[in-house]
Amino acid sequence: MIVEVADLLVRPGTEDAFDADIARGVQTVIAHARGYLRHQILRGIESPQRFLLLIEWETLEDHTEGFRGSEAFARWRAIVSPYFARPPHVEHFHRTAGEV
């Protein structure tokens, strides 16, 4: 299992609309992708235009090759990209010590 961490910065004034649309996009698009396990969406307190999207995937390839290489990725980007103030920063992590 790996965790995709997407650091998203949205344009000021669009935070509430983005909050609703990112949830809709995950539920209607990403949650149906092969290898998807679960997700969390976090919104910054000090920086309310900053969101973190954490998605657990079965494998790295489920995200990088399967999802990103699919038509579903284009649908996902059509939902969220109009809000972006800058391109998202995405990295992948695996659990180490302290696993719950």
CORJOJO-V234032 format. One record per residue. N is the residue number from 1. RES is the residue in one letter. PSI is psi as a letter, one per 20 degrees, with the letter a starting at -180 (999 if undefined). OMEGA is omega in radians with two decimals (none if undefined). Layout:
N;RES;PSI;OMEGA, N;RES;PSI;OMEGA
//
This chain:
1;M;p;3.07, 2;I;r;3.11, 3;V;p;3.00, 4;E;p;3.07, 5;V;o;3.12, 6;A;o;3.12, 7;D;o;-2.99, 8;L;p;3.06, 9;L;p;-3.10, 10;V;r;-3.13, 11;R;p;3.10, 12;P;p;3.14, 13;G;i;-3.12, 14;T;j;-3.01, 15;E;g;-3.08, 16;D;g;3.10, 17;A;g;3.11, 18;F;g;3.13, 19;D;g;3.13, 20;A;g;-3.08, 21;D;h;3.11, 22;I;h;3.10, 23;A;g;3.11, 24;R;g;-3.13, 25;G;g;3.11, 26;V;g;-3.07, 27;Q;h;-3.04, 28;T;h;-3.08, 29;V;f;-3.01, 30;I;g;-3.07, 31;A;i;3.14, 32;H;j;-3.11, 33;A;q;3.08, 34;R;p;3.08, 35;G;i;3.10, 36;Y;p;3.10, 37;L;g;-3.13, 38;R;r;-3.13, 39;H;r;3.00, 40;Q;q;3.04, 41;I;p;-3.12, 42;L;p;3.10, 43;R;p;-3.10, 44;G;q;3.06, 45;I;g;3.12, 46;E;h;3.14, 47;S;n;-3.03, 48;P;i;3.07, 49;Q;i;-3.11, 50;R;p;3.11, 51;F;q;2.97, 52;L;p;3.07, 53;L;o;3.11, 54;L;p;-3.14, 55;I;p;3.05, 56;E;p;3.12, 57;W;q;3.08, 58;E;g;3.13, 59;T;r;3.06, 60;L;g;-3.12, 61;E;h;3.07, 62;D;h;3.12, 63;H;g;-2.97, 64;T;h;-3.12, 65;E;g;-3.09, 66;G;f;-3.06, 67;F;g;-3.09, 68;R;h;3.13, 69;G;j;-3.05, 70;S;r;3.04, 71;E;h;3.12, 72;A;h;3.11, 73;F;g;3.10, 74;A;h;3.10, 75;R;g;3.13, 76;W;g;-3.11, 77;R;h;3.11, 78;A;h;3.14, 79;I;g;-2.96, 80;V;h;-3.00, 81;S;h;3.10, 82;P;i;-3.11, 83;Y;i;-2.95, 84;F;p;3.02, 85;A;h;3.08, 86;R;r;3.11, 87;P;q;3.13, 88;P;q;3.00, 89;H;p;-3.07, 90;V;p;3.04, 91;E;r;-3.13, 92;H;q;-3.10, 93;F;q;2.97, 94;H;q;-3.11, 95;R;q;3.03, 96;T;c;3.14, 97;A;q;3.09, 98;G;j;3.13, 99;E;p;-3.13, 100;V;999;none
//
